[in-house]
Amino acid sequence: MQPDSLSGQNSRTPDQALPDVMAAGLAVVFCGINPGMRAVATGHHFEGHSNRFWRVLHLAGFTPEQMRPANDRDLLKHRCGLTTVVSRPTARADQLSSHEFRDSTAALRDKIEFHHPAYIAFLGKAAYAAISGQREIHWGRQSSTFGGSAVWLLPNPSGLNRSFSLNDLVEAYRELYLAIA
């Protein structure tokens, strides 16, 4: 079952624990590593007390006010979508194996080709490194495309990622926002 690209409604494939928030012609699809347990329990992306995604998105300019996870589908109004590389939920992303990333690549590529956003923004290096086969990757725009969309690499906003301060995250996401604008 595919998401309805005309209405922006969400649907789940039988093995998908968290529905995508996608529609045709988006400026960017933010691609998380995989859903967290709380996100799956509520049915909303980036649900969690320590996740900084919604705050960073607002401060970087993507949304006029800070959204709540319960309103994640409203992100479509701002020409942004949400998906994950791996659909299996875990408490921590490091609980995924490298073969899970490789096994999910074709389905993710198909989704991106179908919806054709201008950019796909991978949140964190691990998933993109696994599916691209590249070891040396940098933050920001990549020279390659994925599913016909330009690739941008952003730091993961998870509260478990303490390598990046809130200001660091906002600055990185704002670069993408300015590239889109």
Backbone as CSV, one residue per row, in Angstrom:
resi,resn,N_x,N_y,N_z,CA_x,CA_y,CA_z,C_x,C_y,C_z
1,MET,0.843,-1.173,0.000,0.000,0.000,0.000,0.892,1.241,0.000
2,GLN,0.685,2.125,-0.952,1.482,3.340,-1.102,0.777,4.525,-0.464
3,PRO,1.548,5.511,0.024,0.910,6.743,0.459,0.214,7.392,-0.730
4,ASP,-0.868,8.064,-0.499,-1.617,8.748,-1.541,-0.900,10.048,-1.871
5,SER,-0.247,10.086,-3.011,0.597,11.233,-3.348,-0.211,12.484,-3.677
6,LEU,-1.471,12.335,-3.971,-2.259,13.521,-4.301,-2.825,14.203,-3.073
7,SER,-3.279,13.430,-2.118,-3.911,14.032,-0.951,-2.955,14.203,0.222
8,GLY,-1.791,13.556,0.148,-0.851,13.653,1.252,-1.240,12.774,2.420
9,GLN,-2.216,11.893,2.220,-2.618,10.993,3.297,-1.553,9.926,3.489
10,ASN,-1.509,9.374,4.665,-0.498,8.392,5.004,-1.107,7.004,5.017
11,SER,-0.291,6.053,4.681,-0.692,4.663,4.779,0.529,3.852,5.164
12,ARG,0.292,2.637,5.588,1.378,1.772,5.996,1.455,0.564,5.092
13,THR,2.664,0.132,4.826,2.831,-1.160,4.210,2.734,-2.162,5.349
14,PRO,2.492,-3.429,5.060,2.313,-4.392,6.143,3.485,-4.465,7.128
15,ASP,4.717,-4.214,6.652,5.882,-4.298,7.542,6.324,-2.945,8.078
16,GLN,5.552,-1.908,7.836,5.934,-0.560,8.243,5.278,-0.209,9.569
17,ALA,6.107,0.057,10.570,5.603,0.335,11.914,5.114,1.769,12.084
18,LEU,5.608,2.675,11.268,5.258,4.090,11.377,4.965,4.612,9.969
19,PRO,3.801,5.203,9.752,3.478,5.658,8.392,4.350,6.826,7.948
20,ASP,4.677,6.823,6.668,5.397,7.951,6.080,4.483,9.166,6.046
21,VAL,5.108,10.319,6.034,4.399,11.577,5.791,5.014,12.098,4.496
22,MET,4.365,11.764,3.385,4.932,12.093,2.077,3.838,12.453,1.088
23,ALA,4.215,13.234,0.097,3.351,13.599,-1.014,4.252,13.934,-2.194
24,ALA,3.698,14.017,-3.346,4.478,14.352,-4.537,4.942,15.805,-4.485
25,GLY,6.136,16.037,-5.018,6.621,17.392,-5.226,7.077,18.158,-4.003
26,LEU,7.492,17.471,-2.948,7.964,18.162,-1.747,9.352,18.761,-1.976
27,ALA,9.679,19.763,-1.218,11.013,20.351,-1.269,12.037,19.405,-0.649
28,VAL,11.653,18.764,0.450,12.579,17.864,1.147,11.802,16.788,1.895
29,VAL,12.380,15.605,1.915,11.902,14.529,2.777,13.019,14.269,3.786
30,PHE,12.705,14.462,5.056,13.652,14.161,6.125,13.586,12.660,6.384
31,CYS,14.726,12.020,6.316,14.786,10.567,6.421,15.538,10.167,7.683
32,GLY,14.775,9.754,8.689,15.376,9.286,9.928,15.964,7.897,9.757
33,ILE,16.710,7.453,10.739,17.340,6.132,10.673,16.276,5.045,10.750
34,ASN,15.480,5.073,11.803,14.376,4.129,11.998,13.482,4.695,13.085
35,PRO,12.253,4.190,13.188,11.361,4.731,14.214,11.765,4.289,15.619
36,GLY,11.589,5.185,16.552,11.781,4.847,17.952,10.525,4.168,18.497
37,MET,10.649,3.554,19.632,9.530,2.825,20.228,8.369,3.760,20.569
38,ARG,8.679,4.922,21.083,7.625,5.876,21.438,6.904,6.389,20.196
39,ALA,7.655,6.622,19.121,7.048,7.079,17.870,6.065,6.032,17.347
40,VAL,6.447,4.794,17.405,5.556,3.725,16.931,4.325,3.621,17.830
41,ALA,4.518,3.762,19.122,3.396,3.658,20.063,2.362,4.764,19.825
42,THR,2.824,5.944,19.456,1.904,7.076,19.231,1.501,7.234,17.769
43,GLY,2.292,6.652,16.872,2.022,6.793,15.448,2.525,8.093,14.855
44,HIS,3.468,8.757,15.557,3.967,10.053,15.092,5.488,10.104,15.117
45,HIS,6.047,10.705,14.088,7.496,10.813,13.924,8.126,11.732,14.972
46,PHE,9.339,11.377,15.352,10.165,12.182,16.259,9.451,12.491,17.565
47,GLU,8.763,11.503,18.054,8.088,11.592,19.353,9.113,11.198,20.412
48,GLY,9.249,11.967,21.398,10.201,11.679,22.474,10.584,12.964,23.165
49,HIS,10.704,12.882,24.436,10.969,14.093,25.228,12.296,14.744,24.889
50,SER,13.305,13.941,24.535,14.625,14.517,24.299,14.925,14.751,22.819
51,ASN,14.010,14.381,21.920,14.268,14.583,20.501,14.086,16.056,20.145
52,ARG,15.076,16.584,19.450,15.105,18.016,19.153,14.618,18.357,17.741
53,PHE,14.119,17.367,17.004,13.757,17.573,15.601,12.802,18.737,15.400
54,TRP,11.687,18.750,16.091,10.662,19.769,15.856,11.148,21.169,16.216
55,ARG,11.907,21.259,17.277,12.447,22.572,17.679,13.463,23.067,16.648
56,VAL,14.339,22.166,16.216,15.358,22.528,15.236,14.715,22.938,13.916
57,LEU,13.716,22.198,13.480,13.036,22.514,12.228,12.473,23.936,12.253
58,HIS,11.844,24.280,13.370,11.291,25.630,13.503,12.400,26.683,13.540
59,LEU,13.388,26.483,14.370,14.454,27.480,14.511,15.263,27.652,13.225
60,ALA,15.318,26.624,12.398,16.049,26.697,11.125,15.225,27.380,10.035
61,GLY,13.913,27.546,10.263,13.078,28.273,9.316,12.082,27.438,8.528
62,PHE,12.074,26.141,8.704,11.168,25.290,7.929,9.696,25.476,8.307
63,THR,9.419,25.800,9.558,8.037,25.987,10.007,7.920,27.325,10.737
64,PRO,6.782,28.006,10.614,6.628,29.312,11.264,6.483,29.212,12.782
65,GLU,6.080,28.063,13.285,6.028,27.839,14.730,6.498,26.411,14.992
66,GLN,6.839,26.132,16.231,7.299,24.791,16.572,6.108,23.830,16.557
67,MET,6.230,22.815,15.745,5.173,21.819,15.645,5.328,20.775,16.738
68,ARG,4.254,20.046,16.950,4.282,18.932,17.894,4.233,17.639,17.088
69,PRO,4.818,16.570,17.601,4.781,15.303,16.876,3.367,14.877,16.485
70,ALA,2.384,15.164,17.319,1.001,14.771,17.023,0.481,15.422,15.744
71,ASN,1.127,16.493,15.309,0.724,17.198,14.094,1.712,16.977,12.952
72,ASP,2.454,15.857,13.000,3.511,15.634,12.010,3.007,15.676,10.570
73,ARG,1.766,15.295,10.330,1.230,15.313,8.966,1.061,16.730,8.426
74,ASP,0.976,17.717,9.310,0.889,19.115,8.887,2.190,19.611,8.254
75,LEU,3.249,18.846,8.409,4.530,19.229,7.819,4.428,19.311,6.293
76,LEU,3.502,18.566,5.713,3.287,18.603,4.265,2.928,20.015,3.790
77,LYS,2.256,20.789,4.629,1.888,22.167,4.283,3.128,23.049,4.074
78,HIS,4.247,22.600,4.630,5.495,23.355,4.543,6.451,22.733,3.523
79,ARG,5.879,21.871,2.647,6.625,21.206,1.581,7.720,20.279,2.095
80,CYS,7.481,19.704,3.270,8.422,18.767,3.869,7.720,17.443,4.165
81,GLY,8.473,16.357,4.074,7.938,15.049,4.382,8.844,14.293,5.334
82,LEU,8.374,13.118,5.757,9.098,12.296,6.729,9.051,10.827,6.326
83,THR,10.173,10.162,6.472,10.253,8.715,6.295,11.445,8.216,7.107
84,THR,11.666,6.924,7.067,12.828,6.333,7.728,13.522,5.386,6.766
85,VAL,14.806,5.155,6.988,15.551,4.211,6.155,15.066,2.797,6.453
86,VAL,15.068,2.429,7.712,14.651,1.095,8.157,13.319,1.246,8.888
87,SER,12.392,0.359,8.612,11.068,0.504,9.229,10.973,-0.164,10.601
88,ARG,11.920,-1.047,10.939,11.848,-1.749,12.224,12.154,-0.797,13.376
89,PRO,11.237,-0.699,14.332,11.489,0.185,15.483,12.476,-0.430,16.469
90,THR,13.262,0.430,17.079,14.188,0.022,18.142,14.259,1.149,19.169
91,ALA,14.779,0.816,20.328,14.979,1.833,21.358,16.160,2.742,21.000
92,ARG,17.150,2.171,20.313,18.343,2.915,19.905,18.723,2.500,18.491
93,ALA,19.191,3.453,17.709,19.557,3.166,16.319,20.710,2.173,16.219
94,ASP,21.576,2.123,17.229,22.706,1.186,17.158,22.278,-0.275,17.325
95,GLN,20.988,-0.507,17.505,20.464,-1.868,17.578,20.160,-2.436,16.189
96,LEU,20.365,-1.647,15.152,20.165,-2.102,13.779,21.466,-2.685,13.233
97,SER,21.327,-3.646,12.336,22.516,-4.229,11.706,22.732,-3.586,10.337
98,SER,23.943,-3.683,9.841,24.250,-3.082,8.543,23.437,-3.723,7.427
99,HIS,23.125,-5.015,7.549,22.319,-5.631,6.487,20.894,-5.085,6.464
100,GLU,20.366,-4.616,7.601,19.025,-4.012,7.602,19.003,-2.731,6.769
101,PHE,20.087,-1.963,6.836,20.179,-0.756,6.010,20.221,-1.138,4.531
102,ARG,21.080,-2.087,4.182,21.198,-2.501,2.783,19.899,-3.118,2.277
103,ASP,19.241,-3.935,3.111,17.990,-4.586,2.702,16.846,-3.601,2.490
104,SER,16.907,-2.451,3.116,15.827,-1.469,2.998,16.062,-0.453,1.887
105,THR,17.233,-0.485,1.271,17.610,0.522,0.283,16.659,0.579,-0.909
106,ALA,16.316,-0.559,-1.483,15.472,-0.572,-2.690,14.096,0.028,-2.399
107,ALA,13.493,-0.337,-1.271,12.169,0.190,-0.935,12.225,1.701,-0.708
108,LEU,13.263,2.172,-0.046,13.416,3.618,0.177,13.626,4.332,-1.153
109,ARG,14.468,3.779,-2.003,14.708,4.389,-3.318,13.402,4.462,-4.115
110,ASP,12.609,3.399,-4.076,11.324,3.394,-4.789,10.407,4.508,-4.286
111,LYS,10.355,4.692,-2.958,9.516,5.763,-2.380,9.962,7.132,-2.858
112,ILE,11.274,7.339,-2.854,11.807,8.639,-3.258,11.572,8.865,-4.750
113,GLU,11.777,7.841,-5.560,11.502,7.981,-6.997,10.024,8.285,-7.243
114,PHE,9.142,7.635,-6.509,7.702,7.814,-6.682,7.260,9.233,-6.308
115,HIS,7.741,9.740,-5.181,7.321,11.059,-4.692,8.181,12.195,-5.232
116,HIS,9.395,11.892,-5.598,10.345,12.818,-6.219,10.481,14.174,-5.509
117,PRO,10.903,14.170,-4.237,11.207,15.455,-3.585,12.473,16.053,-4.194
118,ALA,12.647,17.338,-4.061,13.871,17.974,-4.544,15.087,17.429,-3.786
119,TYR,14.930,17.253,-2.471,16.018,16.747,-1.624,15.522,15.612,-0.747
120,ILE,16.434,14.689,-0.457,16.240,13.748,0.632,17.346,14.073,1.629
121,ALA,16.946,14.354,2.858,17.897,14.719,3.908,18.017,13.553,4.879
122,PHE,19.133,12.859,4.829,19.397,11.759,5.753,19.848,12.343,7.083
123,LEU,19.242,11.879,8.159,19.550,12.399,9.490,20.552,11.474,10.167
124,GLY,21.804,11.801,10.013,22.897,10.999,10.538,23.682,10.357,9.413
125,LYS,24.951,10.091,9.662,25.821,9.520,8.637,25.706,8.003,8.509
126,ALA,25.383,7.306,9.581,25.442,5.845,9.585,24.580,5.204,8.507
127,ALA,23.335,5.616,8.420,22.425,5.001,7.445,22.872,5.312,6.019
128,TYR,23.218,6.559,5.751,23.628,6.915,4.395,24.923,6.204,4.019
129,ALA,25.860,6.112,4.932,27.108,5.399,4.648,26.824,3.939,4.308
130,ALA,25.918,3.316,5.039,25.601,1.901,4.800,24.916,1.694,3.453
131,ILE,23.981,2.566,3.095,23.257,2.334,1.848,24.007,2.840,0.620
132,SER,24.907,3.805,0.800,25.666,4.336,-0.336,26.978,3.589,-0.548
133,GLY,27.443,2.903,0.499,28.724,2.213,0.408,29.915,3.145,0.535
134,GLN,29.665,4.396,0.849,30.749,5.366,0.986,31.230,5.412,2.435
135,ARG,32.512,5.503,2.598,33.069,5.615,3.954,33.376,7.063,4.308
136,GLU,33.859,7.806,3.352,34.221,9.205,3.573,33.064,10.081,3.119
137,ILE,32.256,10.519,4.050,31.153,11.406,3.720,31.201,12.613,4.645
138,HIS,30.659,13.689,4.194,30.690,14.942,4.939,29.258,15.434,5.149
139,TRP,29.092,16.345,6.053,27.778,16.947,6.284,27.438,17.859,5.121
140,GLY,26.155,18.039,4.877,25.705,18.940,3.835,25.354,18.214,2.554
141,ARG,25.342,18.956,1.467,24.955,18.397,0.171,26.009,17.409,-0.311
142,GLN,25.527,16.295,-0.826,26.391,15.260,-1.371,26.447,15.418,-2.886
143,SER,27.479,14.875,-3.498,27.621,14.984,-4.951,26.708,14.002,-5.686
144,SER,26.241,12.975,-4.997,25.388,11.974,-5.638,23.909,12.267,-5.377
145,THR,23.065,11.543,-6.095,21.620,11.627,-5.882,21.136,10.286,-5.351
146,PHE,19.913,10.266,-4.833,19.292,9.032,-4.363,17.859,9.031,-4.858
147,GLY,17.518,8.071,-5.673,16.165,8.009,-6.217,15.803,9.214,-7.058
148,GLY,16.817,9.885,-7.628,16.577,11.059,-8.449,16.525,12.369,-7.679
149,SER,16.667,12.302,-6.374,16.637,13.514,-5.534,18.045,13.842,-5.041
150,ALA,18.318,15.124,-4.879,19.595,15.545,-4.314,19.674,15.069,-2.869
151,VAL,20.870,14.713,-2.448,21.087,14.176,-1.098,21.743,15.234,-0.223
152,TRP,21.207,15.389,0.988,21.777,16.287,1.990,21.934,15.478,3.270
153,LEU,23.052,15.613,3.920,23.323,14.891,5.156,23.285,15.851,6.332
154,LEU,22.403,15.558,7.308,22.233,16.392,8.489,22.530,15.581,9.751
155,PRO,22.996,16.227,10.799,23.179,15.526,12.070,21.833,15.042,12.611
156,ASN,21.858,13.911,13.271,20.650,13.349,13.858,20.240,14.193,15.075
157,PRO,18.969,14.601,15.148,18.519,15.460,16.247,18.166,14.711,17.529
158,SER,18.390,13.415,17.554,18.068,12.626,18.741,18.745,13.205,19.974
159,GLY,18.062,13.124,21.079,18.639,13.565,22.345,19.838,12.713,22.745
160,LEU,19.959,11.527,22.166,21.109,10.662,22.440,22.362,11.147,21.712
161,ASN,22.202,11.993,20.718,23.320,12.531,19.946,23.795,13.820,20.614
162,ARG,24.715,13.689,21.511,25.226,14.857,22.243,26.441,15.484,21.565
163,SER,26.807,14.999,20.381,27.928,15.575,19.642,27.576,16.939,19.056
164,PHE,26.275,17.216,18.966,25.823,18.462,18.374,24.920,19.206,19.340
165,SER,25.268,20.463,19.584,24.420,21.311,20.419,23.192,21.714,19.626
166,LEU,22.231,22.290,20.297,21.041,22.793,19.614,21.448,23.811,18.543
167,ASN,22.352,24.710,18.875,22.801,25.718,17.908,23.486,25.085,16.708
168,ASP,24.301,24.049,16.935,24.956,23.338,15.835,23.918,22.721,14.902
169,LEU,22.902,22.101,15.483,21.847,21.483,14.685,21.099,22.527,13.865
170,VAL,20.720,23.615,14.511,19.975,24.674,13.817,20.801,25.216,12.648
171,GLU,22.069,25.440,12.868,22.932,25.949,11.802,22.994,24.969,10.624
172,ALA,23.145,23.687,10.906,23.216,22.672,9.846,21.900,22.590,9.071
173,TYR,20.784,22.597,9.768,19.478,22.506,9.115,19.161,23.800,8.354
174,ARG,19.616,24.924,8.873,19.371,26.196,8.191,20.081,26.239,6.840
175,GLU,21.235,25.612,6.736,21.934,25.550,5.442,21.051,24.875,4.400
176,LEU,20.402,23.787,4.776,19.472,23.121,3.852,18.289,24.022,3.544
177,TYR,17.726,24.644,4.563,16.590,25.536,4.361,16.943,26.641,3.342
178,LEU,18.119,27.217,3.476,18.532,28.283,2.565,18.783,27.751,1.152
179,ALA,19.283,26.529,1.049,19.494,25.917,-0.271,18.161,25.684,-0.976
180,ILE,17.148,25.313,-0.214,15.807,25.069,-0.766,15.150,26.384,-1.155
181,ALA,15.298,27.393,-0.284,14.661,28.691,-0.520,15.287,29.347,-1.729
